[in-house]
Amino acid sequence: MAHVRTNYSKVAAPRVLGGVEVTPHRIDIFKYLMICMVVFTIVSVFHVWSRFKLVDLNMEISEINRQLNEMGQEHKRLKLEAASLKAPSRIEAIAKNELGMALPTEQQVIHVK
């Protein structure tokens, strides 16, 4: 066999991986693609999380609107009940029947000037 002399001081020998030479240029592209994939994954996860949060907040808003409508109906019902309880005829009937009260006579009324 002949002696072959190789000068490695001037030329960098490419590395061989599985029969394919890997040059520094390919390594730079691989790093760039890996960075792009990591960024894409992070953006995708953020997008899915934001959509999930949006749906969750919309459901919460719907529930609060439903509760607001129920409270509004309850408020109207309570106002109607308060108005019926303040009716003078009802108060007079309770005073006469349950408390045994009666309207004052002429002698019981004193006019103050």
Rosetta blueprint (number, residue, H / E / L):
1 M L
2 A L
3 H L
4 V L
5 R L
6 T L
7 N L
8 Y L
9 S L
10 K L
11 V L
12 A L
13 A L
14 P L
15 R E
16 V E
17 L E
18 G L
19 G L
20 V E
21 E E
22 V E
23 T L
24 P H
25 H H
26 R H
27 I H
28 D H
29 I H
30 F H
31 K H
32 Y H
33 L H
34 M H
35 I H
36 C H
37 M H
38 V H
39 V H
40 F H
41 T H
42 I H
43 V H
44 S H
45 V H
46 F H
47 H H
48 V H
49 W H
50 S H
51 R H
52 F H
53 K H
54 L H
55 V H
56 D H
57 L H
58 N H
59 M H
60 E H
61 I H
62 S H
63 E H
64 I H
65 N H
66 R H
67 Q H
68 L H
69 N H
70 E H
71 M H
72 G H
73 Q H
74 E H
75 H H
76 K H
77 R H
78 L H
79 K H
80 L H
81 E H
82 A H
83 A H
84 S H
85 L H
86 K L
87 A L
88 P H
89 S H
90 R H
91 I H
92 E H
93 A H
94 I H
95 A H
96 K H
97 N H
98 E L
99 L L
100 G L
101 M L
102 A L
103 L L
104 P L
105 T L
106 E H
107 Q H
108 Q H
109 V L
110 I L
111 H L
112 V L
113 K L
